[in-house]
């Protein structure tokens, strides 16, 4: 199938009361697992590749994005390709040739005025090329010398009025917000501020995104969708499943040398994890 746009998948999710599920891709096995799970469940999915993943692949964006795009094109369900947490403006400008339909531009670590300027510039550039742009706003900083915090720093919370002003000033298409989740959590113990999600939904006229969702329990994710989250990003949960299955196989067969023997176990474990989240979020409208 042709690649679907992230804007289309997020728009459909918003219209139906569901959430679009976005999964991080680091290796080809990640992309294959995500698409296998999406086909099994019969649900769309977003493949997202972070700037960190690009750096892992030698800083070259095209090999990994084109490989993921080919996996997506072979899918029997709708799949889009997204570049996540881009801070490098040079990398941003490479995505027009990478097959992606959307980018998350991350200027959350900058002072607020610089964040707005950089993000508006990125949004203008993206829109000129038909790309959908997501941004992030945690704590803007400045008060009593406070530094800005990204949306997943402990204690960070996005202020609804500031979020509304930020979206209006930057003209972004979606906003990742700080409501209690954190990146790279390996335990599912995060507690979200659902009342704040509702206030942000009412204040901000674009879809809300939850990053760091691997550490959020199932029931909290379902409540978050009900409160107004429209796109949910999941990465670490796949890596936990992949590593556990790979480690178990290597421990059980210390003589193995063919990486296909253990990578296939890791890929299968990621498929099960993705399928779980797709079923969960697909039922969230009820």
N, C-alpha and C positions, 0 to 999 in steps of 0.2 A: 504494500500500500504506500501511497505518497506520505511523506512526513506531514503530520498535523501541526498546527501552530499551538504554542502554549496559550496564547490569547484565546483561542477557540476552546481548549480544554478547560481553562479557568472560567471562561464565560458560561460554558455549559454547567459546570459545577455550581456556580453562583445562582444560575437560574433554577436549579433543581434542589437546592438546599444541601448538596453534598460538598465534598472537598476534593480538589484535584491532588493526586498523590505524586510527589516528585522524589526520585531516588537517586542517590549519588553514584556515579560511575567512576571507578578508578582503573579497572582492568576490563578487558573484553569479556571476562567471565561475569563481571557485574552486569554489563549490558545484556548479555544473553539470559542471565537469571531473571532480570526485571521483565524482559519481554516474554520469556517462558511463563512467568507467573501471570502477567497481564492476559496472555492468551488463555491460560487455564481458567482464570476467573471470568474472562470476558469483559474486562474493564480497561479503559485507557490508562496511560501512564506517561510521566515525564521523565526522560533521562537527563540528568544534570551533571555537568562536569565542572568542577571548581578550578579556580586558579591554582590551588595547591596541587590538584591532580595533573594539571598541565605542567606544572613545575616538575612533578615526579617523572613525567615523560620527556624530560630534557628541555622544558620550556617551549616545546613545539605543539601548537594547538591543533593543527590539521590532522595528524595521524590518528589521535584518539577520537576526535570529533567525527571524522569521516568514517572510522570503523564503527562507532556507535550509531551513526546515521544509517549505515548499511544494515545493521541489525534491526533498527527501527523500521526501515523500509520493507524488510522481509516479514514484518509482523502481520498477523491477521486481525489486529486491533489497532486503534488510533494511538500513535506514540509521537511525542514531540521531543525536541532537543533544546536544552537550556544550558547556558554558561553561568556558573554560580560564583558569587563572592569575588567579582573582578575588582581589583584595586588599581591595576596597571592600565593606564589609558592606552598604551600601545597595544596591549593584549585586547582591549575592547575593540580597537579598530581592525583587528584581524578577524573578528567573528563574521563579517559580511561574507567571507569565503569559506566559512566552516560548516555551513548547513544548519546553524541554529536559528530559531525564530525568536528567541528571547534571551535577555541577559539580566542578571542581578548585579548592579553596580554598587559597590560597598565603599562609601566615604564616611562611614559612621565614626571612625576614629579621628576625623578632622574637627576643628572648631566649627560651630554651627554655620556661620556665614560662609566659610570655605566649603563645608559639606554641601550647602545649597548651591553654591556656584558650580562646583564640580559635577554635582548630580544633574543640575539643569543642563549643563553642557553635554553630559552623556546622554540624557533623555532626548535632547534636540538632535544629536547625531544619530541615535538609534531610530527615532521616528522618521527622519529623512530617508532611512533605508528600510522602512517597514518593520522594524523590530520592536518588540514589546519590552519595556524596561521596568524592572523591579528595583526598589531601593530599600534601605533599612534606617530606622530611627529608634535609638534606645533613649539614653539620657543625653540631652544636648550639651550639658555642662555650662560653665560660666558663672553660676551662682556661687558666691563665696569661694571662688577659685576652683570649683569642681571641674575635673576633666570630663570630657565626653566619654560615654560608655556605649559599647555596641549593644545590640538588642539581647545579648545572652550573657552579659556580665552579671555576676551575682548582685542582686538588689536593683538592677536597672528596670525601670518601668517607663513606658512611653506615655507622655501626657497627651490627651485627646486634642486639646486646643493647639498645642504645638504641632501635632501630627497633621491637623487640618491645614495649618499655615504652611507646613513643609510640602505637602502634596500640591497645594496651590502654587507655591513658588517654583517647584521643580518640574511639575507636569509629568510625574511618573505614573505608570500604569498600575502599579501594585506596591504595597508597603509591608515589609516585614517589621513586626513590632515586638517590644519587650513586654512580655506578660508572665514570665516565670520559667521559661525553658532555657536550657543551656546546651551548647555544643558538646559533643564527644562524651556524653553520659553513657556509661555502660550498665547502669541500674535504672530501672523505670520508677523513679521516686519523685519526679518533679510535680509540683502542684501549681496549677495555673490560676490566674486572676480572671475568672470568667466575667465578673461584673465590669472589669476594665475592658475586656474584649468587646462587650456590648457597647460601651461608651465610645470606643474607637470606631466600631462599625457605624455608629450613628454620626460620628463627627467627620469621618473620612469617606470621600466618595469613590474610592477605588478598593479592589479586593485586598483583604488582609492575609498576610502570610505568616505561618508559624515555622521558624527554624528550630533546630535542635529537638525535633520531635521524638527521637529515639528514646529519650529519657522520660517521656510522658506516658503514664499508664493508659490503657485502652479507654477506660471510662472517661478519663480527662480529655482525651482526644475527641471523643464523640461529643462531649459537652462543649468543647471549644468550637467545633463546627456549628453546633446549635447556636452558639453565642455570636458567630460571625466570621470565623476563620474560613478561608476559601481555598488556600493552597497550603499543603503540609509537606515539609521537607524531611526526609528520612535518610540517614547515611550510616551512622555508627552501628545501628542494629544489624545492618547487612554485614558489616565487618566482624562483629561479634559472632554471628552465625558462621561466616566463612572461616574464621580463624579456629573456632572450636571444632568444626568438622575436619578441617585440615590437620589440626594438632592430634585429634583422636586417631585419624588414619595413620599418621606417621608414627604415633606411639604403638599402634597395633601391628605395624609392619616396618620395623626399623631398617630393613634391607631395601625398601622401595627406592627406586631412582627415577622412574618415569613420572614427571610432574603431572601427567594426565590422570594418574591414579588418584592423587589427592586433590588436585584442583577441581576435578569433577565432583568430588564429595563436597567441597566448599561451595561450588556453584549450586548444587542441589539444595544445600542448606539455605543459601540466600534466596533461592526460588520459593521455598516454603515461607520464609520470613516476609518476602514481598507479597505473596498471596494472602497472608494473614492481614496485612495492613490494607490491601485493596478490598478485601471482603469487609473489614471493619469500617472503612471510610465509605464504601459503597452503600452500607446500611445506615449511615449516620443521619440521613434525612428523616428516617422514621423515628 
